[in-house]
Amino acid sequence: MILPKIVIAIDGHSSCGKSTIAKALAVRFGYVFIDSGAMYRAVTLFALRNNLIANGKVDEQKLISLIPQINIEFRYNSEKQKSDTYLNWENVEDEIRQLPVSQNVSPVATIAEVRAAMVRLQQAMGKNKGIVMDGRDIGTVVFPEAELKLFVTASAEIRAQRRFDELTANGESVSYAEILQNVQERDRIDSTREASPLRKADDALILDNSNMTREEQMAWVTERVMERLG
Ligand code: CDP
């Protein structure tokens, strides 16, 4: 039996494991996984490299004027069995996860013109369905017609601890307090910005994974997808 393909939109706070869920679903159902946050991170790296951010302040007009010079792509890395993010044909997957980008991405993501350009790319990637995309505005703005929408959350302290464990496992020296502050600050900016603030779509299902194991979570989301596939 050939199952129909659907669009799965996963939104929620930073560091709550959205991409873990999205990646696992993509593997399970043979879908394309797109990490929309990586696209905002790549734009932020571009802005940093072009000295368009000073003390947390973004030169918005300059950045907007340079949007046509920003090329963002995902290329599958068969060794790592995941996609890497490319900025102007350079693999920037590792660099966009580091703290300088994390600390500046939320202000960049408030710029309406940047969002419009990213949303256009994201919608093109999803036109054939069979896609799982995670972000902040996927169920509300990018794919308002998505067949399955999840809104994922967990307490700020648990999210900071998970991010801390991930970064230290990669050998980065960071403090828990610094990470917690970054998580809380991003929550604040993401939820209060004017352009597409983070909010639950009316028809999204809430998944609070504060006290769930990965296996429990996976079983729950897989069941939700199966329901949608009939
Ligand atoms: O991995 P984490 O959840 O910490 O963040 P991310 O998904 O990599 O996204 C980085 C930042 O991009 C977020 O803090 C948001 O400010 C922004 N973002 C957004 O505005 N809209 C999206 N669809 C995805 C990310």
Residues whose N, C-alpha, C, O or C-beta is under 5 A from the ligand:
A	BS01	CDP	H13 S14 S15 S36 G37 A38 Y40 V105 S106 A109 D134 G135 R136 D137 R186 D190
